[in-house]
């Protein structure tokens, strides 16, 4: 029988045998630290085969520490009149208590304006989440908020900011995926920093012209199929020869990007 710690690194499982025994295996951790917290596997085997592993969790008591590796931005946004959502993550054992406040020192409580969600244990070990929602956002709500987590061993503070939506970024990887005599398929990668765009505007003109002859308002987020029956009449009519159209998108930033593609 053998004990091994079990950790997830991306999609890769890592194991290292730390204790063995015949008939029985015992696990003892000396001078335990917060790094020893985790899920441990006990595997039993004999010449006939291997039994499914038994699992146990080891949680080492630890003071509160901000979980900076979770990957959730501390900068979030909300529209006026909307709902702002701020997420605070810490590691601690035992469970911490959370207190939310604004940068001006005002302590926030559950009310019609603020909702503090019930504390959630995210990883079934020591990672805790507290969520603050700000309703009916006004200009005064665009502020820095402090999440203070505390248990018997210590406390830590996480600062988070609520901002108004920023001007949308131009999408990346704008590509003509397919051109036929009946339509053009476009694709792009949305950039959601500062808040996702409400939609996209596709403008089209013949290659021989400097004037845009049509607008296509698309609600879709990552691709579009347009049918330029009038804008690319030559390309549609003479597709066996091949004509080109210049496809240009604008995102309100003053920048334009274009792609040229031959109609097939």
N, C-alpha and C positions, 0 to 999 in steps of 0.2 A: 504494500500500500504506500501511496506517496501523496504529499501535500504540495500544491503549487499555486502561486498567486495568479489570478486571471485578470488581464487588463486588455482594454480595447484601444488600439492605436490606429485611428482611421478605421479601415475594415480589416485590419490584421490583428489576430489574437496572439498575445505573447504570454508564454508560460515558462517558468523556471522552477525545477524541483528544489524544494527547500527542506523537505523532511521525508524519511522513508522508515518503514517498519515491516515486520513479518507478523501477520495476524492482526496487528493493530498499529496505527500510526498516530502520533501525537504531535501537535504543533505548539511550539512555545516561542514567543517573540520577546526578546530581551530589549530593554531600553526603547520601547515602542515610540515611534514618532508619527506625525500626521501622514508621512509618506507610506506608512504601513497600512493605512486604511484601504480597504478594497475587498473584493470577492475572492475567496480561496476555494480551490477544487481538491477533493480527495478522490483519488483513483485507486481502485482495487483490481488486481489482475492475478492470474495463475496460468499454468501451461494450457489450460483449456480456452481461456479468453479473457476479455477485459470488460468489467462491469461499467455501466454508465456512471459518470462522476457524481459525487455528492458535493453540494456547494454550501459554503458558510460565509457570512460577512464578518469582517473585523472592522470595527469603528473605534478609532483612537480619539479620545476626548481632545478637543482643540479649541483655541480661541477663535473668534470670528476673524475671517480674512476675506477681503474682496476677491471675487473670482474674475480676474482680468482676462482669463483665457477662454471664456465662454463664447466670445465672438459676437455678442450683441452690442450694437453701437450705443454709446452714452449720449449721442446727439440724435434727437428724434424731432418730428415735425407734426403739425396739425393745422388745419385750415380754421379760419375764424368761424365760430359757431359749431365746430366739430368736436371730436373727442381726442385728447392727447393721451398717449399711453407710454409710461415709463417703466422699465423693467430693471430690477435690482437683483444681482446675484452675489451670494457670499457662500463660503464654506465654513461650517461650524459644527461642533458637537459638544454639548447637547444643543438642541434647537434654539436658535436666537429669537429674540423679539425685535420687530422692526418698528421704527418711528420715522415718519416722513415730515419734512419741513421745507419751507421755501428759503431762498437765499436771504430774505429779510428777517428770518428767524421765526416766522409764523409756523406753528405746529399744525399739521393737517389732520383732520379727522373725517370719518365717513359722514357724508352729507349729500345734499342735492348737487353740490359742486364737485366734490371729491369722492372717489370710491377706492378704498384700499382693499385689494382682494386678499382672500385667506392665504396665508403662507403655504407654499408648496415645496415638498421635498422632491427634487428633480431626478436625482440619480439613485434614489433608495439608499444613499449612504450619508453624504454630508453637504451636498450642494442644495442650497435653498434659494427660492425665488419669492420676491415680493413685488407686486404690480400696483402702480398708482395710475388711476384714470382721472383726467381733468375734463369735465364736461362743459359744453357751451363756451368754448375757448374764446377769450377776449385778448386784446393787446397786452393787458396786464399779466396774462398767464404765460406769456413768452418770457421765461425766467429760468434760473438755475434752481434745481430741487436737490435736496439732500436726503439720502436714505441712510439711516443710522441703524446698524444691526448690533445687538448686544446679547451675550450670554454670560454665565458665571465666570468665564475665563478671560473675557475681554470684549472689546468693541472695535468696529471699523466703520468708516463712512464712505459712501459712494456718492459722487456728485453727477447729476444728469441734467441735461439742458433740453428745454422744449422751445423749438423755433417755428417761425412761420414758414410755409413752403417756399422753396427757392425756385428761381427760374429753371425750367426743365433743361436737362442736358440733351444735346443732339444724340440720337441713337448711334450705336457702333455697328460695324460690320454690315453696312448697307449693301445689299447684293441683289443683282438681277438673277433670279434662280432659273427662270424659264421664259422664253419668248416664242410665241406662235402667232399665226395670223388672226387668232381670236382673242388673245389676251397676253398680259405680262404678269408674271408672278414675282413679287418682290419680298425680301425678308430683311430683318434687322434685329439687333440686340438692344432691348430697352435699357436705359440707364436711369435708375430710380433714386439716385441721391437727391435729397431735398424734396422727395415725394414723387411718385410715378406720374407721368403726364396723363392728362385726362383723355388724350387721343392724339392722332397724328394727321397731318395734312400732306397729301401727295400732290405735287404739281408736275405737269407734263407739257412738253413742247416738242415739235419736230426739230430735228437736228439743224435744218436749214433756217430756222427762225430764232429770233431772240425774245419772242413774246410767248408768254404762257397762255394757252388756249383753253385750259380747263383745270378744275380743282376736284380732287377726290377726298372727301372727308372719311377717314377710316376710324372706326371705334376699336378695331383689333389692335393687339399689342405687339405682335411679332412678325406678322406677314400680311400681305394684301394681294388680291387678284384684281387688276383693273383691265377694262376692255376699251382701248383707245380707238373707237370706231371713227371718230372725226379728227382727233389730234394726230393720229399716225395713219391717215388715210392712204398715203403712198406706200407705207410699209405693209399695210393690209392688202392693198390692191396688187402690189408687185412683190409679194413675199417670195416668189420663186426666184427673183433676182437678188433680193436682199437690200433693205434700206435700214438706216440706223435712226434711233431716237435717243435723245439725251434725257435721262431721268434724273431729276434733282429734288432733294428734300430740304426743307428749312424747318428749324425748330425754335424760331423766335429769338435766336441768339445772334443774328446778324451774319451767321456763317452758312454757307451752302456747300453741299457735296453732290457730285454727279457721277453717273456711270453711263457708259455707252455700250450698247449691245446691238448686234445685228438681228433683225427679225428673220426668223427662219420660215 
